[in-house]
Amino acid sequence: MNVLLRACVAALTLLLAACSSTRLAYDNADWLLRWRATSYLDVHGAQAEQLDRSIAALLDWHRAHALPRYARLTEEFGTRVARGLSRADLVWGYDAVLEEARETLRAAANESAELLDSLDEAQIAHLESRIEEDNRKFAKEYLAGSPRERRERRLRRNVERLEDWLGTLNEAQLERVKRYSDHAPLADEFRDQDRRRRQAELLAMVRAREAGRRLVGWAQGWNLGRDPAYETAAHAQLKEFFDMLLDLDRMMTPRQRERVVARLRDLSGDFSQLAARGVKGSPR
């Protein structure tokens, strides 16, 4: 997906990371989005003002349309976790998250296309250099080392994310996460190849000044045109991940389940309150 759009979506997603800080983070989302966007775009003067207007419009859309859906989804998922998860619940949640990401990409593309079409060659070269920096970071995190080392890094990432929600995992739960990391396919080379393909498409689009005509459809079609081998590996990895989550659901202690449900319901309440009162700095 477009790295600028991905940066916007990632920045908004950060607001979901910690229930205790969601409202504080969202109140400063304009600054966060501007910081992320200007790490890719070297804009000044009228372009910088246009970027500020685009960010304000995106946040207004997000508050009015996305946050109420987030509130409903997190409340519903909390109900499903409370009763115990099924594979159908995981598929429902996965599809819902993808749909929300697609809608946010559409909104971000609508707001950024005009600015991208105004970039000159020096600004495009700056964007390209930042993309290459991202690729180096990706390679360091996901491609460096032997398969065993890469699986160990995946294990650490998954344990950290799961413990953020569940609290400390017990020995049996840790062993189940390790089994996932040991057996699920490593699809990162495919991810790297697909990222680079999409990045090349983006840069060609911007150089041709065709973002206004093509960016929305291109951004929403982020998973189209993949190598069939990538699709196969990604589906196998997702199946293994769902298998792990279902086993962990059965292994959860009552205290862990209560923790997850409470956090989801707190998030739902935060999203509802944020949708009702607006975002600091956005037009009313």
C-alpha positions in Angstrom: 0.0 0.0 0.0 1.1 3.6 -0.5 3.7 4.3 2.2 2.1 7.7 3.0 -1.3 6.1 3.3 0.2 3.3 5.3 1.8 5.8 7.6 -1.5 7.5 8.2 -3.3 4.2 8.9 -0.5 3.1 11.1 -0.6 6.3 13.1 -4.4 6.0 13.6 -3.9 2.3 14.5 -1.5 3.4 17.3 -4.5 5.0 19.0 -5.9 1.5 19.5 -2.7 0.2 21.2 -3.3 1.1 24.8 -6.7 1.5 26.3 -5.5 3.8 29.0 -4.1 6.3 26.5 -6.5 6.2 23.6 -8.2 9.4 24.3 -5.0 11.3 25.0 -3.5 10.0 21.8 -6.5 10.8 19.7 -6.6 14.3 21.0 -3.1 14.7 19.5 -3.7 12.7 16.3 -3.3 15.8 14.2 0.2 16.2 15.4 1.0 12.5 15.0 -0.3 12.3 11.5 1.5 15.5 10.4 4.8 14.1 11.9 4.3 10.8 10.0 3.4 12.4 6.7 6.2 14.9 6.8 8.7 12.1 7.4 7.9 11.1 3.8 6.9 14.5 2.2 9.2 17.5 2.2 6.5 20.1 1.9 6.5 23.8 2.8 4.3 26.9 2.3 1.1 26.3 0.4 1.7 22.5 0.3 2.2 22.3 4.0 -1.1 24.2 4.5 -2.8 21.8 2.1 -1.4 18.9 4.2 -2.8 20.4 7.3 -6.2 20.8 5.7 -6.1 17.2 4.5 -5.2 15.9 7.9 -8.0 17.9 9.5 -10.5 16.5 7.0 -9.3 12.9 7.4 -9.7 13.2 11.2 -13.2 14.7 10.8 -14.1 11.7 8.6 -12.5 9.3 11.0 -14.3 10.7 14.0 -17.7 10.8 12.3 -17.6 7.5 10.5 -14.8 5.2 11.8 -15.0 5.7 15.5 -18.6 4.7 15.9 -17.9 1.5 14.0 -14.8 0.8 16.2 -17.0 1.2 19.2 -19.5 -1.3 17.9 -16.8 -3.8 16.8 -14.9 -3.7 20.0 -18.0 -4.1 22.1 -19.2 -7.1 19.9 -15.7 -8.7 20.0 -15.7 -8.4 23.8 -19.0 -10.2 23.9 -17.6 -13.0 21.8 -14.4 -13.3 23.9 -16.5 -13.5 27.0 -18.4 -16.5 25.8 -15.3 -18.2 24.2 -14.1 -17.8 20.6 -14.8 -19.9 17.5 -13.1 -19.9 14.2 -16.1 -18.0 12.8 -15.5 -15.3 15.4 -11.9 -14.9 14.2 -12.9 -14.8 10.6 -15.5 -12.1 11.4 -13.0 -10.0 13.3 -10.3 -10.4 10.7 -12.8 -9.4 7.9 -14.0 -6.4 9.9 -10.5 -5.1 10.6 -9.7 -5.4 6.8 -12.8 -3.6 5.9 -12.1 -0.8 8.4 -8.5 -0.5 7.0 -9.9 -0.4 3.5 -12.3 2.4 4.3 -9.5 4.4 6.1 -7.3 3.9 3.0 -10.0 5.2 0.8 -10.5 8.3 2.9 -6.7 8.9 3.2 -6.2 8.5 -0.5 -9.0 11.0 -1.3 -7.3 13.5 1.0 -3.8 13.0 -0.2 -4.1 12.6 -4.0 -4.1 16.3 -4.9 -1.0 16.9 -2.8 0.9 13.9 -4.3 0.2 15.2 -7.8 1.8 18.6 -6.9 5.2 17.1 -5.9 8.2 18.2 -7.9 11.1 15.9 -8.9 13.1 16.8 -5.8 10.2 16.0 -3.5 9.6 12.7 -5.3 13.2 11.8 -4.9 12.9 12.6 -1.2 9.8 10.3 -1.0 11.8 7.6 -2.8 14.7 7.8 -0.4 12.3 7.5 2.6 10.8 4.4 1.0 14.2 2.9 0.6 14.9 3.6 4.3 11.7 1.8 5.2 12.8 -1.2 3.1 16.1 -1.3 4.9 14.3 -1.3 8.3 12.0 -4.0 7.0 14.9 -6.2 5.9 16.7 -5.8 9.2 13.6 -6.7 11.2 12.1 -9.5 9.1 14.7 -10.8 6.6 18.0 -10.7 8.4 19.5 -13.9 9.9 18.8 -17.6 9.6 15.3 -19.0 9.5 15.7 -20.0 13.2 16.7 -16.4 14.1 13.8 -15.0 12.2 11.4 -17.4 13.9 12.8 -16.4 17.3 12.2 -12.7 16.6 8.6 -13.6 15.5 8.2 -15.5 18.8 9.3 -12.5 20.8 6.9 -10.1 18.9 4.0 -12.4 19.4 4.6 -13.0 23.1 4.9 -9.2 23.6 1.7 -8.5 21.8 -0.3 -11.3 23.5 1.0 -10.4 27.0 -0.1 -6.8 26.4 -3.6 -8.1 26.2 -3.5 -11.2 28.4 -0.9 -10.4 31.0 1.9 -12.9 31.6 1.6 -16.1 29.7 1.9 -19.3 31.5 4.3 -22.1 30.5 1.7 -24.0 28.4 0.6 -20.8 26.6 4.2 -19.9 25.9 4.8 -23.3 24.4 1.8 -22.9 22.2 3.0 -19.6 20.8 6.4 -21.1 20.2 4.8 -24.0 18.3 3.2 -21.4 16.0 6.4 -19.6 15.5 8.2 -22.9 14.7 5.7 -24.2 12.2 3.9 -21.2 10.5 5.6 -20.4 7.1 7.9 -17.4 6.8 6.3 -15.2 4.2 8.5 -12.2 4.6 10.4 -12.5 1.4 7.1 -12.5 -0.4 6.0 -9.5 1.6 9.2 -7.7 0.7 8.8 -8.4 -3.0 5.1 -7.3 -3.0 6.0 -4.1 -1.0 8.6 -3.2 -3.6 6.1 -3.9 -6.5 3.6 -1.6 -4.9 6.1 1.1 -4.1 7.2 1.1 -7.8 3.6 1.5 -8.8 3.1 4.4 -6.4 6.2 6.3 -7.6 5.3 5.8 -11.3 1.8 7.1 -10.5 3.1 10.2 -8.7 5.7 10.9 -11.4 2.9 10.7 -14.0 0.7 13.0 -11.8 -2.1 10.4 -11.9 -2.8 10.1 -8.2 -6.0 12.1 -8.5 -7.4 9.6 -11.0 -5.9 6.3 -9.7 -4.9 6.5 -6.1 -8.2 5.6 -4.4 -8.7 2.4 -6.4 -5.0 1.5 -6.1 -5.0 2.0 -2.3 -8.1 0.0 -1.7 -6.7 -2.8 -3.9 -3.6 -3.2 -1.8 -3.9 -7.0 -1.8 -4.5 -7.4 -5.6 -1.9 -8.6 -8.1 0.1 -10.7 -5.6 2.3 -13.6 -6.5 0.1 -16.8 -6.1 2.9 -18.2 -4.0 2.6 -15.3 -1.6 -1.2 -15.8 -1.4 -0.7 -19.5 -0.6 1.9 -18.7 2.1 -0.2 -15.9 3.6 -3.3 -18.1 3.8 -1.3 -20.9 5.5 0.2 -18.5 8.0 -3.2 -17.1 8.8 -4.6 -20.5 9.4 -1.8 -21.4 11.7 -2.3 -18.1 13.6 -6.1 -18.7 14.0 -5.3 -22.2 15.2 -3.0 -20.7 17.9 -5.5 -18.1 18.9 -8.2 -20.8 19.3 -6.0 -22.9 21.5 -5.0 -19.9 23.6 -8.6 -19.0 24.0 -9.3 -22.5 25.5 -6.2 -22.1 27.7 -7.1 -18.6 29.1 -7.5 -18.3 32.8 -10.7 -16.6 34.1 -8.5 -13.6 35.1 -7.0 -13.4 31.6 -10.4 -13.5 29.9 -11.8 -10.9 32.3 -8.7 -8.7 31.4 -9.3 -8.9 27.7 -13.1 -8.3 27.9 -12.6 -5.3 30.2 -10.0 -3.8 27.9 -12.2 -4.2 24.8 -15.2 -2.7 26.6 -13.0 0.2 27.8 -11.9 0.8 24.2 -15.5 0.7 23.0 -16.3 3.4 25.6 -13.3 5.5 24.6 -14.3 5.3 20.9 -17.9 6.3 21.7 -16.8 9.3 23.8 -14.2 10.4 21.2 -16.8 10.2 18.4 -19.2 12.3 20.5 -16.8 15.1 21.5 -14.6 15.5 18.5 -10.9 15.9 17.9 -8.7 18.8 19.2 -7.7 21.1 16.4 -10.1 19.8 13.7 -12.7 22.1 12.1 -16.1 22.0 13.7 
